[in-house]
């Protein structure tokens, strides 16, 4: 059983939903990533999505783009990110880590070498934004053979056929993009998400996480009533931007704890 599957089963048994925070590796500087990952766990993270900085992040809004640009200015490559995961694993064998990024760095690294090094580093899942399932069958099989979960995106515009493809190709969980836009947008339609999740479940027999546009405890709690996981990223990066650097981990932990508390309270009273 993968670390991601075990996490969802543990949470399901406890009647809780997963909280999945996203941060960009190497932001605000490479030495801050490990303490920020540890702060996310302390604040209630069940799974960490670690963004691999990329120069053309087409799905990301200005906040994540700024973070990527800063990380790239420090020379944070895919190889450096894998080193960060190794350091994290020295103190945490429980929390799953999902790398989220784009195809170009993986292809430059070499797909076979990447899969082997990611497995060895302690990565649990890989979400490649610009790898639709029909274009990455061989890569997906490599990941699964190495015990890593290939995670795919679904959008409000995804067809039933695409949902069925993702159900076959993916594992771990599905990442449902809640809005027609980029990360960090603020026009989340909670009713539309609530209506869409049951349609996805008709095709997908794995947990469904919802991200994009979730910025506070109220929206996270509402999403947690209809989805298996809540993904939150841009608001965390904004917290990091606004905090003095030596206080960023404590500020991120407190922010995420507020989200966690809101989700758990909502579940307890729903």
Secondary structure, 3 states (H helix, E strand, C coil): CCHHHHHHHHHHHHCCCEEEEEEECCCCCHHHHHHHHHHHHHHCCCEEEEECCCCCCCCCCHHHHHHHHHHHHCCCCHHHHHHHHHHHHCCCCCCEEEEEECHHHHHHHCHHHHHHHHHHHCCCEEEECCCCHHHCHHHHHHHHHCCCEECCEEECCCCHHHHHHHHHHCCCCEEEECCCCCCCCCCCCHHHHHHHHHHHHCCCCCCEEEECCCCCHHHHHHHHCCCCEEEECHHHHHHHHHCCHHHHHHHHHHHHHHHHHHHHHHHHHC
